[in-house]
């Protein structure tokens, strides 16, 4: 899928940011893997899985505000990509 490059870049920024708690970085990494690894699942399932993983952590009280904004942005981009399928 061609629209994923900006999403992958933003997830990478979150994963590499050491000021973000480890559990949030791990969730971002899991979402990134859902989108980048070869899988027998269709794109709709892979996108839904990534959205689900990020939705689980969105209300974490330890998350920096700027990271929460980045994750909302990623989720919005994933939902747009899913609608385009």
N, C-alpha and C positions, 0 to 999 in steps of 0.2 A: 504494500500500500504506500503510495507516494506522499500523502499528507502527514505522515508521522514524524518526519525529520525534526520539525520544531518541538514537537512533544517530547521526543527522545532527548533532545538537547536540554530542555527544561528539567526533565527528570534527572539527567546527569548532573546538572547544576545542584539540585537538591541533594543527590546522593553524595556529592563531593564536598558539600558544605559541612564542615566539622562543628559548626555552632548549632546544627540541627540534631535533636536527640536521635540516638541509634535506632530506636524502633520506627521512627518516621522515615529515616534513610532506608531501612530495610524494606518498608512497605513501598517506597518509591522504586527501589531496586526490583522488587517482585513485580510491580506494574510494568516496569521497563522490560523485564524478561518475558512477561506475557505478550508484549508487543514485538519483541525482536527475535525470540527463539523460534525455530522451525517447529511447526505443530500441525497435527491433523485437524485441529479445530478450525472452524471458519472464522473469518474476521469479526463477525458480530459477537461470537463467544469470547474471542480474545479481547476485544474492546470492552465488553461487559465485565470481564474478569478484572481488567485494569481499573475500570471505574469503581467496581466493588471494593477492591483493595484500598483505593484512595479514600473512598467514602467512610471506611471503617476508622481511619485515623484523623479525619478532618476536624473532629471535636476534641482532640487531645489537648488538655490544658497546658502541656509543656511545649507545645509547638509555637515557635516564634511567629509573630503576626505576618511578617513578610513571606514566610514559608507557607502559611495558610493561604495567602493570596496567590502564591505560585501554584499551589495544588488546586485551588478553585479554577484557576486559568487552565491547567492541564485537563481537569475534568470537563470543563466547558468545551475544550478543543476535541477531547475524545468523544463527547456526545455529538458534536457537529460531524465528526468523521463517521460516527455510527449512523447518523441520519442520511449521509451521502451514499451509504451502501445500497 
